[in-house]
């Protein structure tokens, strides 16, 4: 591990602080009498899609398409995850299926 | 009064018990096999209590110390909670001091129950919502801690288990996609991040990606704005 214990604790504390901030902010700033600013409402609708897209890319940041297994196990496992999800729409099944598929691929095939 | 509220609240949380049981356990195991003792998932599930961020935090804890990036990333991942708060302004208003804990624990799942549950006549609304929050939090902490402990006992090859995070975000992304009428925002998130990854490399792409996403969402406010769901 590259961080010291203190740095790890600070990192965890920052994650907790950011979470608390986003949860308490509306109760400190907005009132249920006045309408919420339109730009804030807009960000509320638009951000989740973009953020989860970013997080998918973040998860795949270490994949090298030019070397090694060329990202094939990731591609296949994502297709399995998405396929399972479109088929059954059972979140836990899709996650478990995709993960097991990936583990089998990296351990036995690639 | 409290007993009655707890008894009314519990059935509403059973689906969360299953979901958190699985995801929290997977999270604990993932932390353990990434080299962290069980008290890390325990501490983080208690204090952060937000699944997506806790998974991402594992990668951040393994990388070099980057407090600013960590905080901004955490804010962006958690930004959606602002809208849960706005939706609960009225409901959480008159419940007394316990609202502090209820706001602290307002995760996605607790929000969806407290926002939509029809609370039976004669059950105290405040305590009902308090117990939903407490039960969900307890499920998450318990399963993350158990996962952290059990991870040490896993004797089979756990290589590739970290893909659980990728799978989870693919599923959440897909759910979000299916719910939207237009996909500009989702495509901006994917496209801007992929472009920044190619330009800046895996260790430095996050901050530029976040800035580009915010800039593009602001610039294309008109067209993207109509794309959202009714939330």
HADDOCK unambig.tbl for C-alpha pairs under 7 A between the chains (distance, minus, plus):
assign (segid A and resid 1 and name CA) (segid B and resid 62 and name CA) 5.94 0.50 0.50
assign (segid A and resid 2 and name CA) (segid B and resid 62 and name CA) 6.66 0.50 0.50
assign (segid A and resid 2 and name CA) (segid B and resid 63 and name CA) 6.59 0.50 0.50
assign (segid A and resid 2 and name CA) (segid B and resid 64 and name CA) 5.71 0.50 0.50
assign (segid A and resid 3 and name CA) (segid B and resid 64 and name CA) 6.17 0.50 0.50
assign (segid A and resid 3 and name CA) (segid B and resid 65 and name CA) 6.05 0.50 0.50
assign (segid A and resid 7 and name CA) (segid B and resid 65 and name CA) 6.51 0.50 0.50
assign (segid A and resid 8 and name CA) (segid B and resid 61 and name CA) 6.21 0.50 0.50
assign (segid A and resid 11 and name CA) (segid B and resid 67 and name CA) 6.39 0.50 0.50
assign (segid A and resid 11 and name CA) (segid B and resid 70 and name CA) 6.86 0.50 0.50
assign (segid A and resid 12 and name CA) (segid B and resid 44 and name CA) 6.85 0.50 0.50
assign (segid A and resid 14 and name CA) (segid B and resid 71 and name CA) 5.65 0.50 0.50
assign (segid A and resid 15 and name CA) (segid B and resid 48 and name CA) 6.28 0.50 0.50
assign (segid A and resid 15 and name CA) (segid B and resid 71 and name CA) 6.28 0.50 0.50
assign (segid A and resid 15 and name CA) (segid B and resid 74 and name CA) 5.61 0.50 0.50
assign (segid A and resid 16 and name CA) (segid B and resid 47 and name CA) 5.75 0.50 0.50
assign (segid A and resid 16 and name CA) (segid B and resid 48 and name CA) 4.30 0.50 0.50
assign (segid A and resid 18 and name CA) (segid B and resid 71 and name CA) 6.34 0.50 0.50
assign (segid A and resid 18 and name CA) (segid B and resid 74 and name CA) 5.85 0.50 0.50
assign (segid A and resid 18 and name CA) (segid B and resid 75 and name CA) 5.23 0.50 0.50
assign (segid A and resid 19 and name CA) (segid B and resid 48 and name CA) 6.49 0.50 0.50
assign (segid A and resid 19 and name CA) (segid B and resid 75 and name CA) 6.82 0.50 0.50
assign (segid A and resid 19 and name CA) (segid B and resid 78 and name CA) 5.92 0.50 0.50
assign (segid A and resid 20 and name CA) (segid B and resid 104 and name CA) 6.02 0.50 0.50
assign (segid A and resid 22 and name CA) (segid B and resid 78 and name CA) 6.43 0.50 0.50
assign (segid A and resid 22 and name CA) (segid B and resid 79 and name CA) 5.88 0.50 0.50
assign (segid A and resid 22 and name CA) (segid B and resid 81 and name CA) 5.71 0.50 0.50
assign (segid A and resid 22 and name CA) (segid B and resid 82 and name CA) 5.19 0.50 0.50
assign (segid A and resid 23 and name CA) (segid B and resid 81 and name CA) 5.48 0.50 0.50
assign (segid A and resid 23 and name CA) (segid B and resid 82 and name CA) 5.72 0.50 0.50
assign (segid A and resid 23 and name CA) (segid B and resid 85 and name CA) 6.09 0.50 0.50
assign (segid A and resid 23 and name CA) (segid B and resid 103 and name CA) 6.09 0.50 0.50
assign (segid A and resid 23 and name CA) (segid B and resid 104 and name CA) 6.38 0.50 0.50
assign (segid A and resid 23 and name CA) (segid B and resid 106 and name CA) 6.81 0.50 0.50
assign (segid A and resid 24 and name CA) (segid B and resid 103 and name CA) 6.37 0.50 0.50
assign (segid A and resid 25 and name CA) (segid B and resid 82 and name CA) 6.67 0.50 0.50
assign (segid A and resid 26 and name CA) (segid B and resid 82 and name CA) 5.92 0.50 0.50
assign (segid A and resid 26 and name CA) (segid B and resid 85 and name CA) 5.44 0.50 0.50
assign (segid A and resid 26 and name CA) (segid B and resid 86 and name CA) 5.51 0.50 0.50
assign (segid A and resid 27 and name CA) (segid B and resid 85 and name CA) 6.64 0.50 0.50
assign (segid A and resid 27 and name CA) (segid B and resid 89 and name CA) 6.40 0.50 0.50
assign (segid A and resid 32 and name CA) (segid B and resid 89 and name CA) 5.81 0.50 0.50
assign (segid A and resid 32 and name CA) (segid B and resid 90 and name CA) 6.12 0.50 0.50
assign (segid A and resid 42 and name CA) (segid B and resid 225 and name CA) 6.03 0.50 0.50
assign (segid A and resid 44 and name CA) (segid B and resid 80 and name CA) 6.10 0.50 0.50
assign (segid A and resid 44 and name CA) (segid B and resid 83 and name CA) 6.08 0.50 0.50
assign (segid A and resid 45 and name CA) (segid B and resid 228 and name CA) 5.19 0.50 0.50
assign (segid A and resid 45 and name CA) (segid B and resid 229 and name CA) 6.91 0.50 0.50
assign (segid A and resid 45 and name CA) (segid B and resid 231 and name CA) 6.90 0.50 0.50
assign (segid A and resid 46 and name CA) (segid B and resid 185 and name CA) 5.74 0.50 0.50
assign (segid A and resid 46 and name CA) (segid B and resid 225 and name CA) 6.88 0.50 0.50
assign (segid A and resid 46 and name CA) (segid B and resid 228 and name CA) 6.25 0.50 0.50
assign (segid A and resid 48 and name CA) (segid B and resid 80 and name CA) 6.59 0.50 0.50
assign (segid A and resid 49 and name CA) (segid B and resid 173 and name CA) 6.60 0.50 0.50
assign (segid A and resid 49 and name CA) (segid B and resid 176 and name CA) 5.97 0.50 0.50
assign (segid A and resid 49 and name CA) (segid B and resid 185 and name CA) 5.68 0.50 0.50
assign (segid A and resid 49 and name CA) (segid B and resid 186 and name CA) 4.40 0.50 0.50
assign (segid A and resid 50 and name CA) (segid B and resid 185 and name CA) 5.11 0.50 0.50
assign (segid A and resid 50 and name CA) (segid B and resid 186 and name CA) 4.47 0.50 0.50
assign (segid A and resid 50 and name CA) (segid B and resid 188 and name CA) 6.09 0.50 0.50
assign (segid A and resid 50 and name CA) (segid B and resid 189 and name CA) 3.74 0.50 0.50
assign (segid A and resid 50 and name CA) (segid B and resid 190 and name CA) 6.89 0.50 0.50
assign (segid A and resid 51 and name CA) (segid B and resid 77 and name CA) 6.51 0.50 0.50
assign (segid A and resid 51 and name CA) (segid B and resid 189 and name CA) 6.02 0.50 0.50
assign (segid A and resid 52 and name CA) (segid B and resid 169 and name CA) 6.38 0.50 0.50
assign (segid A and resid 52 and name CA) (segid B and resid 173 and name CA) 5.39 0.50 0.50
assign (segid A and resid 53 and name CA) (segid B and resid 173 and name CA) 6.26 0.50 0.50
assign (segid A and resid 53 and name CA) (segid B and resid 186 and name CA) 5.79 0.50 0.50
assign (segid A and resid 53 and name CA) (segid B and resid 189 and name CA) 4.75 0.50 0.50
assign (segid A and resid 53 and name CA) (segid B and resid 190 and name CA) 4.60 0.50 0.50
assign (segid A and resid 54 and name CA) (segid B and resid 189 and name CA) 5.07 0.50 0.50
assign (segid A and resid 54 and name CA) (segid B and resid 190 and name CA) 5.51 0.50 0.50
assign (segid A and resid 54 and name CA) (segid B and resid 193 and name CA) 5.51 0.50 0.50
assign (segid A and resid 55 and name CA) (segid B and resid 169 and name CA) 6.64 0.50 0.50
assign (segid A and resid 56 and name CA) (segid B and resid 166 and name CA) 6.20 0.50 0.50
assign (segid A and resid 56 and name CA) (segid B and resid 169 and name CA) 5.73 0.50 0.50
assign (segid A and resid 56 and name CA) (segid B and resid 170 and name CA) 6.19 0.50 0.50
assign (segid A and resid 57 and name CA) (segid B and resid 190 and name CA) 6.66 0.50 0.50
assign (segid A and resid 57 and name CA) (segid B and resid 193 and name CA) 6.35 0.50 0.50
assign (segid A and resid 57 and name CA) (segid B and resid 194 and name CA) 6.39 0.50 0.50
assign (segid A and resid 59 and name CA) (segid B and resid 166 and name CA) 5.52 0.50 0.50
assign (segid A and resid 61 and name CA) (segid B and resid 202 and name CA) 5.25 0.50 0.50
assign (segid A and resid 62 and name CA) (segid B and resid 202 and name CA) 6.46 0.50 0.50
assign (segid A and resid 78 and name CA) (segid B and resid 167 and name CA) 6.74 0.50 0.50
assign (segid A and resid 81 and name CA) (segid B and resid 167 and name CA) 6.30 0.50 0.50
assign (segid A and resid 82 and name CA) (segid B and resid 171 and name CA) 6.77 0.50 0.50
assign (segid A and resid 85 and name CA) (segid B and resid 171 and name CA) 6.99 0.50 0.50
assign (segid A and resid 91 and name CA) (segid B and resid 171 and name CA) 6.70 0.50 0.50
assign (segid A and resid 95 and name CA) (segid B and resid 164 and name CA) 6.41 0.50 0.50
assign (segid A and resid 95 and name CA) (segid B and resid 167 and name CA) 5.09 0.50 0.50
assign (segid A and resid 95 and name CA) (segid B and resid 168 and name CA) 5.64 0.50 0.50
assign (segid A and resid 98 and name CA) (segid B and resid 167 and name CA) 6.05 0.50 0.50
assign (segid A and resid 99 and name CA) (segid B and resid 161 and name CA) 6.41 0.50 0.50
assign (segid A and resid 99 and name CA) (segid B and resid 163 and name CA) 5.49 0.50 0.50
assign (segid A and resid 99 and name CA) (segid B and resid 164 and name CA) 5.24 0.50 0.50
assign (segid A and resid 99 and name CA) (segid B and resid 167 and name CA) 6.55 0.50 0.50
assign (segid A and resid 102 and name CA) (segid B and resid 160 and name CA) 6.18 0.50 0.50
assign (segid A and resid 102 and name CA) (segid B and resid 163 and name CA) 6.88 0.50 0.50
assign (segid A and resid 103 and name CA) (segid B and resid 159 and name CA) 6.26 0.50 0.50
assign (segid A and resid 103 and name CA) (segid B and resid 160 and name CA) 4.54 0.50 0.50
assign (segid A and resid 103 and name CA) (segid B and resid 161 and name CA) 6.23 0.50 0.50
assign (segid A and resid 106 and name CA) (segid B and resid 160 and name CA) 6.52 0.50 0.50
assign (segid A and resid 107 and name CA) (segid B and resid 159 and name CA) 6.86 0.50 0.50
